[in-house]
């Protein structure tokens, strides 16, 4: 097993080194998968800068042509390992939004400057984005009729009936994943010249493109941002762009926290490069103790809690008072504060909040909040254990992992007399929840060792991490006969995935469309392998664990 652990340490160090190198370039970075949707919006920009004419990003249009499916649509999920397939409720929504945006780009090019000689050659905001694109396509002479159209537009009227006057305030737009393009026809773009920053409009290529298309005044700042994303982003100049750029806070936070919570050490990952990333995150920590996924976003409870956990694991001794003041609500923590039209209550976010409260310098000062969040998580499991929906990741196993890890920490803190908690919580609610999660995960492993509806390596990693934390907490009977073999079967799959150098990640993360995040996907697989090594006997150190990563 020594060979396997050494290989994991090397691979983890390499991952952190890549993030450190990206950070030092100061050009922004994002390992999100490429987005047809955002690329289509870039393809629709006509150059109105006065320097040249025609399309601003013809390479983006070429990318759309090259990536059209044989059935005429655009389906980025075909690029992932969809052996069983995403459920239709997710796949259709994602495919429709990508395809509507790409079709709109085709129509604009067909009638715009320099039309192509041959265009036949080749949820995430659903209630806002699909109707808007249908309306824009209708302006191009293309209409669609379907049975649920009236209901869709009824929901669109509800979703779009929000007060947008605050957008006219003289401040940059920071709403995360804000779909400026969803409000075409409702916004006065002549009053929005203050929105762009060095990261476009809310770090969104699509929103930035919509601004350039509809603003009466050309923004050289938006143009420069989009050119930068096309050249420096994951598409490397092929015309495609990701859904968000940059993600300079989210990616290093999620990667480091995931690895360090699962038996990697700072020394394993390279102390110098880890410190570089930690110092960067600390410098971007806001005075009121909150932060967002990127400096272009409003702060949110998810990123704030993950960074609190990460920095406190590394001796920064930060108080969660800002997190509590900004996001605590009656029964849990909301993802966003009152500046957002809808305050989302997410299970995974509350799991991250609970981790950060339990690992802060003075957890005893936050017992009311700790108990509130723990009860929220347990009640979610108790009321609908097999139908929990989360907002930020489509995998049920991500949600289970985000429940299992903090509840295991909670029980360990109680059993070690570090916290005095209500007896019903620690004697019944939390143990029952952990037992239920463990039983469900064990019962739903596939014969090949994987988990998930796709299935995929990242989902399998979530399940392994959840099982390992539940077992390590020693708060429920070990059930070693079932847990260890299940982890072992999964690790063989994960090891082979890592040997293949982690292919394109499956799109499990939600936004306007479904995203994969390469660095985060790799971190979860390495974390699962590392913590799983504790549950694989030395007799199992034969191949594949001796195969080089």
C-alpha positions in Angstrom: 0.0 0.0 0.0 3.0 2.3 0.4 3.3 2.5 -3.4 -0.3 3.5 -3.7 -0.1 6.2 -1.0 3.1 7.6 -2.5 1.5 7.8 -5.9 -1.6 9.6 -4.5 0.6 12.1 -2.7 2.5 12.9 -5.9 -0.7 13.3 -7.8 -2.2 15.6 -5.2 0.9 17.7 -5.1 0.8 18.0 -8.9 -2.8 19.2 -8.8 -2.1 21.8 -6.2 1.1 22.9 -8.1 -1.0 23.5 -11.3 -3.5 25.7 -9.3 -0.6 27.6 -7.8 0.9 28.1 -11.3 -2.4 29.3 -12.7 -2.7 31.8 -9.8 0.7 33.2 -10.3 0.0 34.0 -14.0 -2.7 36.5 -12.7 -4.7 35.9 -15.9 -7.6 34.2 -14.2 -8.4 30.5 -14.5 -11.3 28.1 -14.6 -11.4 24.4 -15.3 -15.1 24.4 -16.0 -16.1 22.3 -19.0 -16.8 24.2 -22.2 -20.3 25.6 -22.7 -22.1 25.6 -26.0 -24.6 28.1 -24.5 -22.0 30.7 -23.6 -20.1 30.1 -26.8 -23.3 30.7 -28.8 -23.7 34.1 -27.2 -20.2 35.1 -28.1 -20.9 34.0 -31.7 -23.7 36.5 -31.9 -21.6 39.6 -31.1 -21.3 42.0 -34.0 -18.1 44.2 -33.8 -19.3 47.8 -33.2 -16.0 49.0 -31.8 -15.2 51.1 -34.9 -12.1 49.0 -35.4 -13.1 46.5 -38.1 -16.5 45.1 -38.8 -18.3 41.8 -39.0 -18.5 39.2 -36.2 -16.3 39.7 -33.2 -15.7 36.0 -32.5 -16.1 34.1 -35.8 -14.1 31.3 -34.2 -17.0 30.8 -31.7 -19.4 30.3 -34.6 -17.0 27.8 -36.2 -16.9 25.9 -32.9 -20.7 25.6 -32.9 -20.7 24.3 -36.5 -18.1 21.7 -35.6 -19.9 20.5 -32.5 -23.4 20.2 -33.8 -24.8 16.7 -33.3 -25.9 14.4 -36.1 -29.5 14.9 -34.9 -29.2 18.6 -35.4 -28.9 19.6 -31.8 -26.1 20.4 -29.4 -25.6 17.9 -26.5 -22.5 18.5 -24.4 -23.4 15.6 -22.2 -22.5 13.2 -25.0 -18.9 14.2 -24.3 -19.0 12.7 -20.8 -19.2 9.1 -19.8 -23.0 8.7 -20.1 -23.2 4.9 -20.2 -26.4 4.8 -18.3 -27.4 8.3 -19.3 -28.4 11.4 -17.4 -32.1 11.3 -16.4 -34.3 12.9 -19.0 -35.4 15.6 -16.7 -31.8 16.9 -16.6 -30.6 15.9 -20.0 -33.5 17.4 -21.9 -33.3 20.7 -20.1 -29.6 21.0 -20.6 -29.7 20.0 -24.3 -32.6 22.3 -25.1 -31.0 25.4 -23.5 -27.7 24.7 -25.4 -29.5 24.0 -28.6 -31.8 27.0 -28.5 -28.8 29.4 -28.0 -26.9 27.7 -30.8 -29.9 27.8 -33.1 -30.3 31.5 -32.4 -26.7 32.1 -33.3 -27.2 30.3 -36.6 -30.2 32.5 -37.4 -28.3 35.7 -36.5 -25.4 34.6 -38.8 -27.7 33.7 -41.6 -29.0 37.3 -41.8 -26.1 39.1 -40.3 -22.9 40.5 -41.8 -20.9 38.0 -43.9 -23.5 35.2 -43.7 -21.9 31.7 -44.0 -22.1 30.0 -47.4 -23.3 26.8 -45.7 -24.7 26.6 -42.2 -25.8 23.0 -42.5 -22.3 21.6 -42.4 -22.0 21.3 -39.1 -31.7 23.6 -14.6 -31.1 25.7 -13.7 -32.4 29.0 -15.1 -34.7 26.9 -17.3 -37.8 28.9 -16.6 -36.0 32.1 -17.6 -33.6 31.0 -20.3 -35.8 28.7 -22.4 -38.7 31.3 -22.9 -36.3 34.1 -23.6 -34.5 32.1 -26.3 -37.9 31.0 -27.7 -39.0 34.7 -28.0 -35.7 35.7 -29.6 -36.0 32.8 -32.1 -39.6 33.9 -32.8 -38.1 37.3 -33.8 -36.0 35.3 -36.3 -39.0 33.7 -37.8 -38.7 30.3 -36.0 -41.5 29.2 -33.8 -42.1 26.1 -31.6 -45.4 24.7 -30.4 -45.5 22.1 -27.6 -48.1 21.1 -25.0 -46.5 22.8 -22.0 -45.7 26.1 -23.7 -48.4 28.0 -21.9 -47.3 26.7 -18.6 -43.7 27.4 -19.3 -44.5 31.1 -20.2 -46.7 31.4 -17.1 -43.7 30.3 -15.0 -41.5 32.7 -17.0 -43.8 35.6 -16.1 -43.5 34.7 -12.4 -39.7 34.2 -12.5 -39.1 37.4 -14.4 -41.4 39.5 -12.3 -38.6 40.7 -10.0 -37.6 44.3 -9.2 -34.5 45.0 -11.4 -34.2 48.6 -10.5 -31.2 47.9 -8.2 -29.2 46.9 -11.4 -29.3 50.6 -12.3 -27.4 51.5 -9.2 -23.8 52.6 -9.9 -22.2 49.4 -8.8 -20.8 46.4 -10.7 -23.2 43.4 -11.0 -22.1 40.6 -8.7 -25.1 38.3 -8.6 -23.7 34.7 -9.1 -24.5 33.1 -12.4 -26.7 36.1 -13.1 -28.4 35.7 -16.5 -28.4 39.2 -17.9 -29.6 37.7 -21.2 -32.7 36.4 -19.6 -34.0 40.0 -19.1 -33.6 41.2 -22.6 -36.7 43.4 -23.2 -37.1 44.2 -19.6 -33.8 46.1 -19.0 -32.8 49.5 -20.3 -29.2 48.7 -21.4 -28.5 52.4 -21.8 -28.5 52.6 -18.0 -26.2 49.7 -17.4 -22.8 51.1 -18.5 -21.5 50.7 -14.9 -21.9 46.9 -14.9 -18.8 45.7 -16.7 -15.6 45.1 -14.7 -12.3 43.4 -15.7 -14.3 40.1 -15.4 -17.0 41.3 -17.8 -20.5 41.2 -16.4 -20.6 38.9 -13.3 -17.8 36.7 -14.7 -20.3 35.3 -17.2 -19.3 35.1 -20.9 -23.0 34.8 -22.0 -24.1 37.8 -19.9 -21.1 39.8 -21.1 -21.9 38.9 -24.7 -25.6 39.9 -24.2 -24.4 43.3 -22.8 -22.2 43.9 -25.8 -25.0 43.0 -28.2 -27.7 45.2 -26.6 -25.8 48.1 -25.1 -26.0 51.3 -27.2 -22.4 52.0 -26.2 -19.5 49.6 -27.0 -17.6 48.4 -24.0 -13.9 47.8 -24.7 -13.7 46.3 -21.2 -16.2 43.6 -22.1 -14.5 42.9 -25.4 -11.2 42.6 -23.7 -12.6 40.2 -21.1 -14.2 37.9 -23.8 -11.1 37.9 -25.9 -9.1 36.9 -22.8 -11.5 34.0 -22.0 -11.4 32.7 -25.6 -7.6 32.7 -25.6 -6.7 31.9 -22.0 -9.8 29.8 -21.0 -10.0 26.0 -21.3 -10.9 26.3 -25.0 -7.3 27.6 -25.7 -8.3 29.7 -28.6 -10.8 27.4 -30.4 -13.6 29.8 -30.0 -15.4 28.0 -27.1 -15.7 29.4 -23.5 -16.8 28.0 -20.1 -19.9 29.1 -18.3 -18.0 31.1 -15.7 -14.5 32.7 -15.8 -12.6 33.1 -13.7 -13.2 30.8 -10.7 -10.1 31.9 -8.8 -11.7 31.5 -5.4 -13.9 28.5 -5.8 -11.4 26.1 -7.4 -8.4 26.4 -5.0 -10.8 26.4 -2.1 -12.7 23.2 -3.1 -9.5 21.4 -4.2 -7.5 22.1 -1.0 -10.3 21.6 1.4 -11.3 18.3 -0.2 -7.8 17.0 -0.1 -6.9 18.2 3.4 -10.1 16.9 4.9 -9.3 13.4 3.6 -5.9 12.5 4.9 -3.7 14.6 2.7 -1.4 16.9 4.6 0.1 20.3 3.8 3.4 18.6 3.4 2.0 16.0 1.0 0.7 18.8 -1.3 3.8 21.0 -1.1 3.8 23.5 1.8 5.1 26.4 -0.3 2.4 26.1 -3.0 -0.3 25.4 -0.4 0.7 28.5 1.5 0.6 30.5 -1.7 -3.0 29.5 -2.3 -4.0 30.1 1.3 -2.5 33.5 1.4 -4.3 34.4 -1.8 -7.7 33.3 -0.4 -7.0 35.1 2.9 -6.2 38.4 1.1 -9.5 38.2 -0.7 -11.4 37.5 2.5 -13.8 40.4 2.9 -13.8 42.6 6.0 -17.2 41.4 7.1 -16.0 37.7 7.0 -17.7 36.5 3.8 -16.7 35.7 0.2 -18.0 34.4 -3.1 -16.9 31.9 -5.7 -15.1 34.6 -7.5 -14.4 38.3 -6.7 -17.0 39.2 -9.3 -19.8 37.5 -7.3 -21.8 38.4 -4.2 -20.7 36.5 -1.2 -22.5 33.2 -0.5 -22.7 30.8 2.4 -21.2 27.9 0.5 -17.9 29.5 -0.5 -17.7 31.4 2.8 -18.1 28.2 4.9 -15.6 26.2 2.7 -12.9 28.9 3.0 -13.5 29.2 6.7 -13.0 25.4 7.1 -9.9 25.5 4.9 -8.2 28.4 6.6 -9.0 27.3 10.1 -7.6 23.8 9.3 -4.4 25.7 8.5 -4.2 27.8 11.7 -5.8 31.1 10.6 -8.3 31.1 13.5 -11.1 32.9 11.8 -14.5 33.4 13.4 -17.7 32.5 11.6 -19.5 35.5 13.0 -19.8 37.0 9.5 -21.2 33.8 8.1 -23.8 33.7 10.9 -24.8 37.4 10.6 -25.2 37.3 6.8 -26.8 34.0 6.1 -28.6 32.5 9.2 -32.4 32.2 8.8 -35.1 30.7 10.9 -34.5 27.0 10.3 -31.1 26.8 8.6 -28.6 28.9 6.6 -29.6 30.5 3.2 -27.1 30.3 0.4 -27.4 34.0 -0.4 -28.4 37.1 1.6 -31.4 39.4 1.1 -29.9 41.0 -2.1 -30.8 37.9 -4.0 -34.4 37.7 -5.2 -34.6 34.1 -4.0 -32.8 32.9 -0.9 -32.0 29.2 -1.7 -31.9 26.7 1.2 -29.5 24.0 0.1 -28.7 20.8 1.9 -25.1 20.7 0.7 -24.5 24.3 1.7 -25.8 23.7 5.2 -23.5 20.7 5.4 -20.6 22.9 4.6 -21.8 25.5 7.1 -21.9 22.8 9.8 -18.4 21.7 9.0 -17.1 25.3 9.3 -18.9 25.9 12.6 -17.6 22.7 14.1 -14.0 23.5 13.1 -13.9 27.1 14.0 -11.7 28.3 17.0 -14.7 28.4 19.4 -17.5 26.0 18.3 -19.1 26.1 21.8 -20.0 29.8 21.1 -22.1 28.6 18.2 -24.0 25.7 19.6 -27.4 27.1 18.7 -26.4 27.4 15.1 -24.7 24.0 15.1 -27.9 22.3 16.5 -30.1 24.3 14.1 -28.2 23.2 11.0 -27.7 19.6 12.2 -31.5 19.3 12.8 -32.2 20.7 9.4 -30.0 18.1 7.8 -31.4 15.2 9.8 -35.0 16.3 9.2 -34.3 16.4 5.4 -33.2 12.8 5.5 -36.1 11.8 7.8 -38.8 13.3 5.7 -37.7 12.2 2.2 -34.6 10.1 2.5 -34.4 8.9 -1.1 -35.7 12.0 -2.8 -33.4 14.8 -1.6 -32.9 17.5 -4.2 -29.9 19.9 -4.0 -29.4 23.0 -6.0 -25.7 22.9 -6.8 -24.9 19.3 -7.8 -27.2 16.8 -9.5 -25.6 13.8 -7.8 -27.6 12.4 -4.8 -24.2 11.1 -3.5 -22.8 14.7 -3.3 -25.7 15.6 -1.1 -25.2 12.4 1.1 -21.5 13.2 1.4 -22.3 16.7 2.5 -24.6 15.4 5.2 -22.4 12.5 6.3 -19.2 14.4 6.8 -20.4 17.1 9.1 -22.7 14.9 11.1 -19.8 12.5 11.7 -17.8 15.5 12.9 -20.7 16.5 15.1 -20.8 13.1 16.8 -17.1 12.9 17.2 -17.1 16.4 18.9 -19.9 15.2 21.3 -18.3 11.9 22.1 -14.9 13.6 22.8 -16.7 16.0 25.2 -15.7 19.0 23.1 -19.4 20.1 22.7 -22.5 19.7 24.9 -25.4 19.1 22.6 -29.1 18.1 23.0 -29.5 14.4 23.8 -32.2 13.8 21.1 -29.8 15.1 18.5 -26.8 13.0 19.4 -28.5 9.9 20.7 -31.2 9.6 18.0 -31.4 12.0 15.1 -27.8 12.2 13.9 -26.9 8.5 14.5 -30.2 7.4 12.7 -29.4 9.7 9.8 -25.8 8.3 9.5 -27.0 4.7 9.7 -29.6 5.5 7.0 -27.1 7.1 4.7 -24.6 4.3 5.1 -27.3 1.6 4.4 -28.6 3.5 1.3 -25.1 3.9 -0.2 -24.2 0.2 0.4 -27.5 -1.0 -1.1 -27.0 1.1 -4.3 -23.5 0.2 -5.3 -23.4 -1.1 -8.9 -21.8 -4.5 -9.6 -18.7 -2.9 -11.1 -18.0 -1.0 -7.9 -19.4 2.4 -9.1 -22.2 4.5 -7.8 -24.6 6.9 -9.4 -27.1 7.2 -12.2 -24.5 7.8 -14.9 -22.4 6.2 -13.2 -19.2 8.1 -13.1 -15.9 8.3 -11.1 -16.7 11.6 -9.4 -20.1 10.3 -8.0 -18.3 7.1 -6.9 -15.7 9.3 -5.1 -18.5 11.1 -3.2 -19.9 7.8 -2.0 -16.5 6.5 -0.8 -15.8 9.7 1.1 -19.2 9.5 2.8 -18.7 5.9 3.8 -15.2 6.5 5.1 -16.2 9.4 7.3 -19.2 7.6 8.7 -17.0 4.6 9.6 -14.2 6.7 11.0 -16.5 8.5 13.4 -17.1 5.3 15.3 -20.6 6.5 16.2 -22.6 3.7 14.5 -21.7 0.0 14.4 -18.8 -0.5 12.1 -20.5 -3.0 9.8 -17.0 -3.7 8.5 -18.1 -6.8 6.5 -20.1 -4.5 4.2 -18.3 -1.2 4.2 -14.7 -2.3 3.5 -15.4 -4.5 0.5 -17.6 -1.8 -1.0 -14.9 0.8 -0.6 -12.3 -1.7 -2.1 -14.5 -2.3 -5.1 -14.9 1.4 -5.7 -11.2 2.1 -5.3 -10.3 -0.2 -8.1 -12.5 1.8 -10.4 -11.2 5.1 -9.1 -7.6 4.0 -9.5 -8.1 3.1 -13.1 -9.8 6.4 -13.7 -6.8 8.2 -12.2 -4.4 6.1 -14.2 -6.1 7.4 -17.3 -5.3 10.9 -16.1 -8.9 11.8 -15.2 -10.7 12.2 -18.5 -13.1 15.1 -19.2 -15.3 15.3 -16.0 -18.9 14.5 -16.1 -21.2 17.5 -15.8 -22.7 17.2 -12.3 -22.5 20.9 -11.2 -25.4 23.1 -11.9 -25.7 26.7 -13.2 -27.4 28.0 -16.3 -26.4 24.7 -17.7 -24.7 21.6 -16.3 -20.9 21.9 -15.7 -18.0 19.7 -15.0 -15.0 21.1 -13.1 -11.8 19.2 -13.9 -9.7 20.2 -10.9 -12.5 19.6 -8.4 -13.4 16.2 -10.0 -9.7 15.1 -9.8 -9.5 16.3 -6.2 -12.5 14.2 -5.1 -11.2 11.1 -6.8 -7.8 11.5 -5.1 -9.4 12.2 -1.8 -11.6 9.1 -2.0 -8.5 7.0 -2.8 -6.5 8.5 0.0 -9.1 8.1 2.7 -10.1 4.7 1.3 -6.6 3.4 1.8 -7.4 3.1 5.5 -10.1 0.6 4.6 -8.2 -1.6 2.3 -6.0 -4.3 3.9 -2.4 -4.7 3.0 -3.3 -7.9 1.3 -5.1 -5.8 -1.3 -2.0 -3.8 -2.2 -1.6 -5.8 -5.4 -2.4 -4.2 -8.7 -4.0 -1.9 -9.6 -2.7 0.0 -6.6 0.9 -0.4 -7.6 0.2 0.9 -11.1 1.7 4.3 -11.7 -0.6 7.3 -11.6 
